[in-house]
Amino acid sequence: MFSQNLRTVFLLACAVLAACTPLPQTPTPAPAAPATIPAPAWQRQGVHLLHIAPEESLLTITVRRGGALARLGHDHVVASRSLQGVVAPALGRAQFRFRLDELRVDEASLRQAAGLTTTPSADAIAGTRHNMLVRVLEAERYPWVSIDARRTGDKEVFDADITLHGVTRTVQLPVRIEQAADGRRLQASGSLLLKQSDFGIVPFAVLGGAMAVQDQMELAFRITARQEVSAPGSGASPGR
């Protein structure tokens, strides 16, 4: 009986280590300098564009634990604070993207806002980030996530083409928009549920799925876009 219990403890320890610690033989990709987002196909002369302000914008993805040993793991919140892109209010269009290797994992304030009750250690957070980027998302091969949204007949619902892991899916995205009267500033927020498997991603799991990440993920965003102010003497037109 003692040896069986010891074996059980050993297996549980292996599961925790496999899920939460980095694999040294495969280094996490180093962040690269963000490239300029390509001009959207719908951009044309005279279209009034607002530019996303990354310092005032946030996108979060919450993933939750699953499997028979879920109680030994943690739910996680990953966040992008480096969104880049443009919004054309008159056209009801927006295009933005972010790099996977710039995602932040399990910031304490975001875990609290998401109602997560467990507290992963710094090592567990580092391991989660490594496993997410290297083993699940293949961030070196697919570094960007992009979203191209267009308003439908319902002013509060957009059709959004989301490209993740080399796969594009079109989803209906409820969006709440608040725009300044002068048209120089816009705030948009919303949320939706997605499945990793819809983008060809295999959710992380060990011990035959006894400890795993659920397929469903919760995406939420709060985006601020504003008209750019040109430097004196630059000759550039604002909002372009």
Disulfide bonds with the S-S distance in Angstrom:
none
